[in-house]
């Protein structure tokens, strides 16, 4: 499947990566690695994740309090948000 990432999701990824890198050296890189693992799991098993809304699913990071919110549309995995799990849970709904 093809992967597409919305601009706001890229901005969230960058913001979180920078935050963790400021917090501890190489922690931002670890965050990006975990993001890559999420994308790999999503690509292999797109229907395996719990629903975040009627049309979107979320794949939880294992090490960080984040989830990749995505939707599958016509064989395209659309990443909608890189959501922090302790913040407003439905802020990204308007992106769908």
C-alpha positions in Angstrom: 0.0 0.0 0.0 1.0 3.6 -0.7 1.6 5.8 2.3 0.6 9.5 2.4 1.1 11.8 5.4 -0.8 15.0 5.9 1.2 18.2 6.5 -0.2 18.8 10.0 0.8 15.2 10.9 4.4 16.0 9.6 4.4 19.1 11.8 3.3 17.1 14.8 6.0 14.5 14.1 8.7 17.3 13.9 7.4 19.0 17.0 7.5 15.8 19.1 10.9 14.8 17.7 12.4 18.2 18.6 10.8 18.1 22.1 12.3 14.7 22.9 15.7 15.7 21.4 15.8 18.8 23.7 14.8 16.6 26.6 17.6 14.0 26.1 20.2 13.5 23.4 19.2 10.9 20.8 15.7 10.5 22.3 14.3 12.4 19.3 15.9 9.8 17.1 14.4 7.0 19.2 11.0 8.7 18.7 11.4 8.7 14.9 12.5 5.0 15.0 9.4 4.1 17.0 7.3 6.1 14.4 8.8 4.0 11.7 8.0 0.8 13.5 4.3 2.0 13.8 4.2 2.7 10.0 5.7 -0.8 9.4 3.0 -2.4 11.6 0.3 -0.4 10.0 1.5 -1.3 6.5 1.5 -5.0 7.3 -1.7 -5.1 9.2 -3.9 -2.0 8.4 -7.1 -3.5 9.8 -5.5 -4.7 13.1 -5.8 -1.4 15.1 -8.5 0.0 17.2 -10.8 2.7 15.9 -10.2 6.3 16.8 -13.4 7.3 14.9 -15.8 5.8 12.5 -13.3 5.9 9.6 -9.9 6.2 11.3 -7.7 3.8 13.4 -4.9 4.4 15.7 -1.6 2.5 16.2 0.0 3.1 19.6 3.7 3.7 20.0 5.3 1.2 22.3 7.7 3.5 24.2 6.1 7.0 23.9 2.6 8.3 24.8 1.7 8.8 21.1 -0.4 7.1 18.4 -0.5 7.3 14.7 -4.0 8.1 13.5 -4.7 6.9 10.0 -7.3 5.9 7.5 -7.1 3.5 4.5 -8.6 5.0 1.4 -8.4 3.2 -2.0 -5.2 1.3 -1.1 -3.6 4.4 0.4 -2.7 4.6 4.1 -3.4 8.3 5.0 -1.6 9.4 8.2 -3.9 12.0 9.7 -2.2 12.8 13.0 0.6 11.9 15.3 -1.5 12.2 18.5 -0.2 12.7 22.0 -2.4 10.4 24.2 -2.8 12.8 27.1 -3.9 15.8 25.1 -7.3 16.7 23.5 -8.2 13.3 21.9 -10.3 14.5 18.9 -8.5 17.6 17.7 -7.6 16.0 14.4 -11.1 15.0 13.4 -11.5 18.1 11.2 -8.6 16.8 9.0 -10.6 13.8 7.8 
